[in-house]
């Protein structure tokens, strides 16, 4: 049902589900449906992640997302990647991936 709707309509529909607000709806649309024309605003980690990629610079995330237009969701992924990079988690296999590979190997 969400795939058939515009991003705005999909977000409104998701927000009718108890416990889902605008931020969660935006993340569901970006990560679950590939809707790059949305961005999870009012996210406290956005400012922190922007500081990772632009240290010492005051950045207006709302202005940047407006400039990015229909590709604003890419900023979400870039900021997520920056945070993971600072944690040393980029390029490292997750524990879940290791468990899944092991489980697949034993079932053959």
MMTF fields as JSON, N, C-alpha, C and O atoms, coordinates in Angstrom:
{
  "mmtfVersion": "1.0.0",
  "mmtfProducer": "UNKNOWN",
  "numBonds": 431,
  "numAtoms": 432,
  "numGroups": 108,
  "numChains": 1,
  "numModels": 1,
  "chainsPerModel": [1],
  "groupsPerChain": [108],
  "chainIdList": ["A"],
  "bondAtomList": [4, 2, 8, 6, 12, 10, 16, 14, 20, 18, 24, 22, 28, 26, 32, 30, 36, 34, 40, 38, 44, 42, 48, 46, 52, 50, 56, 54, 60, 58, 64, 62, 68, 66, 72, 70, 76, 74, 80, 78, 84, 82, 88, 86, 92, 90, 96, 94, 100, 98, 104, 102, 108, 106, 112, 110, 116, 114, 120, 118, 124, 122, 128, 126, 132, 130, 136, 134, 140, 138, 144, 142, 148, 146, 152, 150, 156, 154, 160, 158, 164, 162, 168, 166, 172, 170, 176, 174, 180, 178, 184, 182, 188, 186, 192, 190, 196, 194, 200, 198, 204, 202, 208, 206, 212, 210, 216, 214, 220, 218, 224, 222, 228, 226, 232, 230, 236, 234, 240, 238, 244, 242, 248, 246, 252, 250, 256, 254, 260, 258, 264, 262, 268, 266, 272, 270, 276, 274, 280, 278, 284, 282, 288, 286, 292, 290, 296, 294, 300, 298, 304, 302, 308, 306, 312, 310, 316, 314, 320, 318, 324, 322, 328, 326, 332, 330, 336, 334, 340, 338, 344, 342, 348, 346, 352, 350, 356, 354, 360, 358, 364, 362, 368, 366, 372, 370, 376, 374, 380, 378, 384, 382, 388, 386, 392, 390, 396, 394, 400, 398, 404, 402, 408, 406, 412, 410, 416, 414, 420, 418, 424, 422, 428, 426],
  "bondOrderList": [1, 1, 1, 1, 1, 1, 1, 1, 1, 1, 1, 1, 1, 1, 1, 1, 1, 1, 1, 1, 1, 1, 1, 1, 1, 1, 1, 1, 1, 1, 1, 1, 1, 1, 1, 1, 1, 1, 1, 1, 1, 1, 1, 1, 1, 1, 1, 1, 1, 1, 1, 1, 1, 1, 1, 1, 1, 1, 1, 1, 1, 1, 1, 1, 1, 1, 1, 1, 1, 1, 1, 1, 1, 1, 1, 1, 1, 1, 1, 1, 1, 1, 1, 1, 1, 1, 1, 1, 1, 1, 1, 1, 1, 1, 1, 1, 1, 1, 1, 1, 1, 1, 1, 1, 1, 1, 1],
  "groupList": [{"groupName": "UNK", "atomNameList": ["N", "CA", "C", "O"], "elementList": ["N", "C", "C", "O"], "formalChargeList": [0, 0, 0, 0], "bondAtomList": [1, 0, 2, 1, 3, 2], "bondOrderList": [1, 1, 2], "singleLetterCode": "X", "chemCompType": "L-PEPTIDE LINKING"}],
  "groupTypeList": [0, 0, 0, 0, 0, 0, 0, 0, 0, 0, 0, 0, 0, 0, 0, 0, 0, 0, 0, 0, 0, 0, 0, 0, 0, 0, 0, 0, 0, 0, 0, 0, 0, 0, 0, 0, 0, 0, 0, 0, 0, 0, 0, 0, 0, 0, 0, 0, 0, 0, 0, 0, 0, 0, 0, 0, 0, 0, 0, 0, 0, 0, 0, 0, 0, 0, 0, 0, 0, 0, 0, 0, 0, 0, 0, 0, 0, 0, 0, 0, 0, 0, 0, 0, 0, 0, 0, 0, 0, 0, 0, 0, 0, 0, 0, 0, 0, 0, 0, 0, 0, 0, 0, 0, 0, 0, 0, 0],
  "groupIdList": [1, 2, 3, 4, 5, 6, 7, 8, 9, 10, 11, 12, 13, 14, 15, 16, 17, 18, 19, 20, 21, 22, 23, 24, 25, 26, 27, 28, 29, 30, 31, 32, 33, 34, 35, 36, 37, 38, 39, 40, 41, 42, 43, 44, 45, 46, 47, 48, 49, 50, 51, 52, 53, 54, 55, 56, 57, 58, 59, 60, 61, 62, 63, 64, 65, 66, 67, 68, 69, 70, 71, 72, 73, 74, 75, 76, 77, 78, 79, 80, 81, 82, 83, 84, 85, 86, 87, 88, 89, 90, 91, 92, 93, 94, 95, 96, 97, 98, 99, 100, 101, 102, 103, 104, 105, 106, 107, 108],
  "secStructList": [7, 7, 6, 6, 1, 7, 2, 2, 2, 2, 2, 2, 2, 2, 2, 6, 1, 6, 6, 7, 7, 2, 2, 2, 2, 2, 2, 0, 0, 0, 0, 0, 2, 7, 7, 6, 6, 7, 7, 7, 7, 1, 7, 2, 2, 2, 2, 2, 2, 2, 2, 2, 2, 1, 6, 6, 7, 7, 7, 7, 2, 2, 2, 2, 2, 2, 2, 2, 4, 4, 4, 6, 2, 2, 2, 2, 2, 2, 2, 2, 2, 2, 2, 2, 2, 2, 6, 6, 7, 6, 6, 7, 7, 7, 2, 2, 2, 2, 2, 2, 2, 2, 2, 2, 2, 2, 6, 7],
  "xCoordList": [0.815, 0.0, 0.872, 0.546, 1.966, 2.843, 3.551, 3.741, 3.939, 4.653, 3.821, 4.373, 2.508, 1.616, 1.357, 0.816, 1.734, 1.458, 2.683, 3.81, 2.431, 3.55, 4.246, 3.707, 5.432, 6.171, 5.399, 5.325, 4.825, 4.058, 2.851, 2.562, 2.146, 0.981, 1.406, 0.729, 2.516, 3.036, 3.407, 3.125, 4.039, 4.411, 3.168, 3.119, 2.167, 0.928, 0.28, -0.205, 0.27, -0.309, 0.448, -0.163, 1.764, 2.57, 2.329, 2.305, 2.15, 1.949, 0.6, 0.379, -0.295, -1.564, -1.4, -2.3, -0.264, 0.022, 0.572, 1.508, -0.014, 0.409, 1.9, 2.39, 2.61, 4.034, 4.927, 6.144, 4.345, 5.139, 4.869, 3.74, 5.941, 5.853, 6.578, 7.017, 6.707, 7.337, 8.762, 9.13, 9.573, 10.953, 10.98, 11.675, 10.235, 10.205, 9.653, 10.17, 8.612, 8.035, 9.076, 9.186, 9.839, 10.87, 11.933, 12.359, 12.366, 13.387, 12.846, 13.562, 11.601, 10.985, 10.945, 11.26, 10.559, 10.474, 11.841, 11.972, 12.863, 14.212, 14.796, 15.199, 14.834, 15.53, 14.715, 15.267, 13.418, 12.582, 12.057, 11.829, 11.862, 11.25, 12.124, 11.713, 13.325, 14.246, 13.769, 14.135, 12.961, 12.435, 13.455, 13.478, 14.287, 15.349, 14.858, 15.639, 13.579, 13.044, 12.547, 11.836, 12.916, 12.545, 13.78, 14.819, 13.652, 14.776, 14.206, 13.245, 14.778, 14.263, 14.687, 15.739, 13.867, 14.161, 14.037, 13.549, 14.478, 14.444, 15.16, 14.744, 16.209, 16.99, 18.192, 19.008, 18.305, 19.406, 20.764, 21.761, 20.818, 22.109, 22.528, 23.698, 21.588, 21.951, 23.0, 24.008, 22.769, 23.737, 25.082, 26.129, 25.059, 26.309, 27.035, 28.257, 26.286, 26.91, 27.414, 28.438, 26.697, 27.187, 28.505, 29.391, 28.638, 29.888, 31.044, 32.199, 30.738, 31.788, 32.339, 33.54, 31.443, 31.882, 32.263, 32.935, 31.835, 32.175, 32.521, 31.797, 33.636, 33.985, 34.238, 34.907, 33.68, 33.898, 33.072, 33.229, 32.206, 31.391, 29.932, 29.438, 29.251, 27.823, 27.093, 27.221, 26.325, 25.647, 24.144, 23.669, 23.402, 21.95, 21.419, 21.31, 21.091, 20.657, 19.398, 19.251, 18.5, 17.261, 17.552, 16.963, 18.462, 18.84, 19.504, 19.231, 20.367, 21.049, 20.039, 20.108, 19.098, 18.113, 17.242, 16.843, 16.938, 16.195, 16.994, 16.448, 18.283, 19.149, 19.27, 19.37, 19.261, 19.402, 18.136, 18.18, 17.024, 15.767, 15.384, 15.329, 15.122, 14.624, 15.672, 15.369, 16.908, 17.97, 18.366, 19.419, 17.533, 17.884, 18.123, 18.882, 17.5, 17.708, 19.135, 19.575, 19.864, 21.264, 22.086, 23.062, 21.703, 22.401, 22.29, 23.251, 21.134, 20.936, 21.973, 22.621, 22.125, 23.07, 24.519, 25.331, 24.854, 26.218, 26.558, 27.663, 25.61, 25.842, 25.938, 26.746, 25.118, 25.195, 26.554, 27.17, 27.017, 28.324, 29.443, 30.384, 29.355, 30.369, 30.421, 31.502, 29.257, 29.217, 29.814, 30.589, 29.451, 29.991, 31.499, 32.216, 31.973, 33.412, 34.168, 35.225, 33.634, 34.332, 34.352, 35.236, 33.408, 33.38, 34.244, 34.419, 34.779, 35.571, 34.729, 35.212, 33.469, 32.558, 32.385, 31.695, 32.994, 32.881, 33.846, 35.033, 33.345, 34.184, 34.342, 34.996, 33.757, 33.844, 32.573, 31.47, 32.718, 31.549, 30.802, 31.41, 29.485, 28.69, 28.592, 28.788, 28.291, 28.114, 26.97, 27.042, 25.919, 24.76, 25.163, 24.755, 25.964, 26.405, 27.225, 27.079, 28.074, 28.895, 28.032, 28.278, 27.031, 26.127, 25.354, 25.197, 24.865, 24.099, 24.946, 24.468, 26.184, 27.073, 27.332, 27.298, 27.59, 27.837, 26.62, 26.756, 25.43, 24.206, 23.982, 23.533, 24.286, 24.105, 25.103, 24.75, 26.329, 27.353, 26.997, 27.288, 26.377, 26.066, 24.832, 24.6, 24.019, 22.804, 23.016, 22.091, 24.195, 24.457, 24.914, 25.179],
  "yCoordList": [-1.183, 0.0, 1.267, 2.243, 1.253, 2.424, 2.644, 3.786, 1.571, 1.708, 2.44, 3.104, 2.33, 2.952, 4.425, 5.145, 4.879, 6.249, 7.135, 6.654, 8.437, 9.376, 9.269, 8.688, 9.824, 9.787, 10.483, 9.968, 11.642, 12.379, 11.569, 11.505, 10.951, 10.142, 8.907, 8.511, 8.309, 7.145, 7.498, 6.739, 8.652, 9.104, 9.341, 8.946, 9.987, 10.224, 8.896, 8.749, 7.937, 6.629, 5.907, 5.327, 5.94, 5.3, 5.942, 5.253, 7.265, 7.979, 7.67, 8.015, 7.028, 6.622, 5.361, 4.997, 4.7, 3.501, 3.947, 4.744, 3.427, 3.812, 3.544, 2.455, 4.551, 4.425, 4.895, 4.977, 5.205, 5.697, 7.176, 7.604, 7.947, 9.387, 9.778, 8.91, 11.065, 11.538, 11.026, 10.666, 10.988, 10.522, 9.052, 8.683, 8.226, 6.794, 6.553, 5.715, 7.282, 7.136, 7.456, 6.738, 8.529, 8.904, 7.822, 7.491, 7.266, 6.214, 4.96, 4.318, 4.612, 3.457, 3.701, 2.809, 4.904, 5.215, 5.197, 4.716, 5.719, 5.738, 4.331, 3.854, 3.677, 2.389, 1.227, 0.304, 1.271, 0.151, 0.262, -0.748, 1.494, 1.696, 2.478, 2.741, 2.852, 3.562, 4.931, 5.406, 5.573, 6.904, 7.958, 8.409, 8.342, 9.303, 10.74, 11.65, 10.955, 12.31, 12.718, 13.714, 11.954, 12.298, 12.278, 11.731, 12.876, 12.941, 12.988, 13.717, 12.225, 12.234, 13.5, 13.535, 14.521, 15.781, 15.661, 14.656, 16.68, 16.715, 15.522, 15.015, 15.084, 13.958, 14.51, 15.231, 14.175, 14.705, 14.238, 14.937, 13.072, 12.586, 13.265, 13.202, 13.912, 14.601, 15.669, 15.752, 16.486, 17.536, 16.934, 17.438, 15.86, 15.217, 14.62, 14.718, 14.008, 13.397, 14.455, 14.262, 15.566, 16.663, 17.197, 17.57, 17.233, 17.694, 16.748, 17.171, 15.478, 14.522, 14.843, 14.727, 15.251, 15.491, 16.948, 17.255, 17.849, 19.266, 19.83, 20.675, 19.362, 19.814, 21.317, 21.891, 21.935, 23.353, 24.266, 25.486, 23.709, 24.507, 24.409, 23.317, 25.541, 25.522, 25.177, 25.871, 24.097, 23.603, 23.627, 23.158, 24.166, 24.199, 22.997, 23.038, 21.928, 20.683, 20.88, 20.28, 21.71, 21.945, 22.594, 22.225, 23.563, 24.225, 23.229, 23.237, 22.385, 21.386, 20.423, 20.111, 19.947, 18.996, 19.655, 18.994, 20.944, 21.652, 21.705, 21.492, 21.987, 22.066, 20.718, 20.656, 19.641, 18.31, 17.833, 16.897, 18.463, 18.154, 16.691, 16.128, 16.087, 14.705, 13.674, 12.485, 14.122, 13.202, 13.419, 12.947, 14.131, 14.486, 13.265, 13.343, 12.156, 10.936, 10.423, 9.699, 10.79, 10.372, 10.963, 10.355, 12.143, 12.744, 11.839, 11.694, 11.234, 10.298, 9.172, 8.85, 8.579, 7.471, 7.93, 7.215, 9.103, 9.623, 9.884, 9.577, 10.449, 10.71, 9.414, 9.305, 8.438, 7.127, 6.491, 5.937, 6.565, 6.016, 6.721, 6.069, 8.038, 8.789, 8.329, 8.158, 8.132, 7.676, 6.28, 6.02, 5.379, 4.022, 4.01, 3.216, 4.887, 4.985, 5.407, 4.853, 6.385, 6.829, 5.746, 5.746, 4.836, 3.716, 2.544, 1.568, 2.642, 1.544, 0.377, -0.753, 0.643, -0.431, -0.6, -1.522, 0.265, 0.143, -0.928, -0.888, -1.876, -2.949, -4.13, -5.11, -4.056, -5.158, -5.989, -5.442, -7.286, -8.166, -8.088, -8.041, -8.073, -8.052, -9.453, -10.438, -9.541, -10.838, -11.606, -12.828, -10.912, -11.559, -12.201, -13.323, -11.492, -12.044, -13.315, -14.281, -13.324, -14.501, -15.676, -16.807, -15.424, -16.489, -17.046, -18.262, -16.176, -16.635, -17.472, -18.48, -17.081, -17.85, -19.219, -20.227, -19.266, -20.523, -21.437, -22.636, -20.873, -21.659, -22.19, -23.324, -21.394, -21.85, -22.952, -23.913, -22.836, -23.843, -25.197, -26.232, -25.203, -26.477, -27.151, -28.332, -26.403, -27.003, -27.6, -28.172, -27.475, -28.0, -29.434, -30.036],
  "zCoordList": [0.0, 0.0, 0.0, -0.677, 0.749, 0.822, -0.51, -0.929, -1.171, -2.448, -3.486, -4.363, -3.4, -4.379, -4.071, -4.911, -2.881, -2.461, -2.646, -2.765, -2.665, -2.667, -1.322, -0.38, -1.236, 0.022, 1.135, 2.251, 0.847, 1.861, 2.32, 3.515, 1.371, 1.735, 2.53, 3.478, 2.144, 2.866, 4.298, 5.225, 4.475, 5.817, 6.666, 7.831, 6.078, 6.827, 7.217, 8.338, 6.302, 6.597, 7.701, 8.598, 7.639, 8.686, 10.04, 11.06, 10.058, 11.321, 11.968, 13.129, 11.237, 11.85, 12.692, 13.45, 12.562, 13.353, 14.703, 14.772, 15.767, 17.105, 17.3, 17.004, 17.799, 18.068, 16.929, 17.097, 15.771, 14.643, 14.466, 14.227, 14.591, 14.393, 13.118, 12.364, 12.869, 11.635, 11.431, 10.313, 12.497, 12.345, 11.933, 10.987, 12.633, 12.329, 10.93, 10.191, 10.569, 9.23, 8.16, 7.166, 8.359, 7.385, 7.267, 6.161, 8.397, 8.36, 7.672, 6.904, 7.939, 7.264, 5.758, 4.97, 5.365, 3.94, 3.269, 2.143, 3.953, 3.369, 3.311, 2.25, 4.464, 4.544, 3.996, 3.397, 4.198, 3.767, 2.36, 1.695, 1.896, 0.586, -0.383, -1.513, 0.046, -0.843, -1.268, -2.343, -0.447, -0.771, -0.37, 0.775, -1.309, -1.028, -0.979, -0.701, -1.245, -1.221, 0.163, 0.298, 1.188, 2.552, 3.44, 3.071, 4.607, 5.545, 6.95, 7.197, 7.882, 9.249, 9.994, 10.632, 9.905, 10.572, 12.082, 12.6, 12.771, 14.233, 14.852, 15.894, 14.227, 14.718, 15.464, 14.888, 16.745, 17.546, 17.038, 17.216, 16.413, 15.925, 14.621, 14.243, 13.931, 12.69, 12.975, 12.273, 13.999, 14.328, 14.717, 14.31, 15.502, 15.917, 14.716, 14.612, 13.818, 12.641, 11.662, 11.007, 11.565, 10.724, 11.268, 10.498, 12.589, 13.203, 12.864, 12.822, 12.624, 12.227, 10.845, 10.602, 9.936, 8.562, 8.314, 7.329, 9.205, 9.073, 10.449, 10.975, 11.037, 12.39, 12.448, 11.588, 13.489, 13.702, 12.813, 12.872, 11.999, 11.087, 11.528, 11.809, 11.586, 11.879, 10.597, 9.589, 10.644, 9.45, 9.688, 10.722, 8.743, 8.801, 8.026, 6.8, 8.749, 8.108, 7.279, 6.214, 7.76, 7.009, 5.66, 4.644, 5.66, 4.401, 3.447, 2.247, 3.98, 3.14, 2.539, 1.35, 3.356, 2.821, 1.762, 0.803, 1.912, 0.873, -0.421, -1.504, -0.309, -1.49, -2.188, -3.413, -1.411, -1.993, -2.689, -3.487, -2.394, -3.079, -2.977, -1.884, -4.107, -4.14, -3.748, -3.656, -3.515, -3.089, -1.631, -1.202, -0.859, 0.525, 1.405, 2.371, 1.092, 1.878, 1.809, 2.701, 0.759, 0.657, 1.794, 2.232, 2.275, 3.404, 4.622, 5.379, 4.816, 5.93, 5.85, 6.846, 4.671, 4.519, 4.669, 5.256, 4.151, 4.291, 5.754, 6.2, 6.503, 7.918, 8.712, 9.634, 8.355, 9.004, 8.737, 9.648, 7.514, 7.156, 7.914, 8.367, 8.06, 8.803, 10.26, 10.824, 10.86, 12.253, 12.391, 13.312, 11.472, 11.521, 11.301, 11.91, 10.434, 10.156, 11.413, 11.715, 12.148, 13.357, 14.426, 15.283, 14.392, 15.337, 14.87, 15.6, 13.658, 13.116, 12.648, 12.58, 12.324, 11.945, 10.441, 10.005, 9.645, 8.199, 7.725, 8.049, 6.967, 6.44, 7.364, 7.008, 8.544, 9.494, 9.4, 9.393, 9.329, 9.271, 10.596, 11.665, 10.51, 11.736, 12.312, 11.6, 13.589, 14.237, 13.597, 13.474, 13.188, 12.575, 11.251, 10.953, 10.456, 9.177, 9.397, 8.648, 10.405, 10.698, 11.114, 10.695, 11.927, 12.378, 11.203, 11.088, 10.321, 9.167, 8.224, 7.704, 7.993, 7.119, 7.732, 7.027, 9.026, 9.692, 9.614, 9.374, 9.817, 9.761, 8.347, 8.183, 7.331, 5.951, 5.625, 4.94, 6.095, 5.816, 6.409, 5.809, 7.57, 8.236, 7.676, 7.935, 6.896, 6.36, 4.977, 4.401, 4.453, 3.094, 3.147, 2.107]
}
